[in-house]
Amino acid sequence: MLLENINRNNIYPPPEINEPIHNHSRCHAYKIFRYSVAKECKRIGEFNAIFIHKVADHLWKNSTSNEKLEYNNLAQMVRSR
């Protein structure tokens, strides 16, 4: 049911990162993606970390290569700061 309520437009393309990232070298695409999914889940009222993690895993596995590439590019940009 949670997957049905998620607005993919809030996840793809990756949103701008407004919060500071403390360790740029450990920033990777899936971590940013999981952050985006968690933000969307919280927007719809889901705060259970286990559910959010499972939804993020499912969405990542079913993302297109272009969708993943956008997150990879963003992570590379963050690491280069």
Summary of the structure (lengths in Angstrom):
residues: 81
radius of gyration: 12.4
end to end distance: 38.3
largest distance: 38.3
contacts: 199
relative contact order: 0.22
helix: 65%
strand: 0%
